[in-house]
């Protein structure tokens, strides 16, 4: 039972990390109308609440025109570390 919960939980975390990566990569592209723009908005609704926690703590680095936001990197690292700890607990259920 614990191994099944662990696998499902880790798959969900990996899927969410994938969504964050796609969202960040899409943010580098110019905004596009249509399905690509809609997909970007949906990903924003899914990812921004989690990323905003880290954006409040870690401000973008650089000038006003070309600031680089490192908060998604920290957010993914924290999510992965937390998932590993929670996953270890799930193994023992």
Secondary structure, DSSP 8 states (H G I E B T S, - for coil): -HHHHHHHHHHHHHHHHHHHHHHHHHHTS---STHHHHHHHHHHHHHHHHHHHHHHHS--BS-SSS-B--HHHHHHHHHHHHHHHHHHHHHT-
